[in-house]
Amino acid sequence: MNYSIIAESLNNNQGIISSIGLIIVIPLAILSDKIISSWKSKKYKKELKETLLNELWINLNYVAQLEVSYRNQLKDIENFHIPHYPPRTHVLGKFFEFDILNSLDKLEKGKTIEIFEQLEDLKHEFISCKSYLMNFQSVDEVEYKKFCSTMLTYIDPLMRNMLDLWISLVKDIGAKSSVSQIQELSEIILEKIKEGKWIHSSYKASSFDKLEYRDIPKFDVILCWENDWENSNKEVLEIRNLVAIHESWKINN
């Protein structure tokens, strides 16, 4: 074999070979960049949903506790039962500041916007009610009920909205949550689904005893924050007893 002829041929066609190399390398580089960008995007969305999952969990606890404090105040009118934690919005607010919401799908985005606005409204009412309690020497039951009536109207729809979005996130990514309670709830929900059971969620179990819910298709399990419906003839999972931030919050005094 005449190696000098091969070497000369390669030398003469070096430009062509370089061009072929570029044709191969450039698309591979672009493809690699797209793969990396795609991986980063998926990782970013996952982290975003994990943040949303945790913030909703915290707010579910905080918002529900407002109503618990209200009930405790009515039962013990001689003392003051002041909620310690207002609705938490500063983290969710960042979603709007940095246009992070566009990383969520359409349903998640719409729900998050609605929830944030409801939390802001409730926080305003919470501040008013707390100020009312702190500025008086004693509590007048009639006045207290009247003063807190607006705050209470926000709680039920807000809790239902948060639970709808939160439970969907628990099913999707809850198994890998850093919060052990959320992991356990995810396992329970997925197990019910594997058993072929239909699940409906609400803030309180008694919601399904109202006329507006009578036409709901057959379902097997009620997934609610608070089970206030005796003899429901349904399997009821009371979420607050599974994911309460504090042990004492599992009991409705």
Number of C-alpha atoms within 10 A of each C-alpha: 5 6 8 9 10 11 11 11 11 13 12 11 12 12 11 12 13 11 12 11 11 12 11 11 12 11 11 12 11 11 12 12 12 12 12 12 12 12 12 12 13 13 12 14 17 15 12 16 20 19 15 20 22 19 17 24 21 17 20 26 21 20 24 20 18 22 17 16 18 19 15 17 19 18 13 12 15 13 13 18 19 16 17 10 15 19 22 19 17 11 11 20 14 12 18 13 9 9 9 15 19 13 17 15 10 11 9 19 15 12 14 21 16 14 22 21 14 18 24 16 14 22 20 13 20 22 12 14 20 16 12 15 16 12 9 10 10 12 19 14 15 9 11 17 14 11 15 18 13 14 21 17 11 17 20 16 15 23 24 19 18 23 23 16 18 22 21 14 20 26 18 13 17 24 19 13 17 11 13 14 17 25 18 16 20 23 15 14 19 16 12 15 13 9 9 10 13 13 17 17 20 22 26 19 23 16 17 18 11 8 8 9 10 11 8 9 8 10 12 15 18 22 22 23 26 21 21 14 15 9 6 14 9 13 12 20 21 19 20 21 19 16 23 20 16 10 11 10 17 17 11 13 10
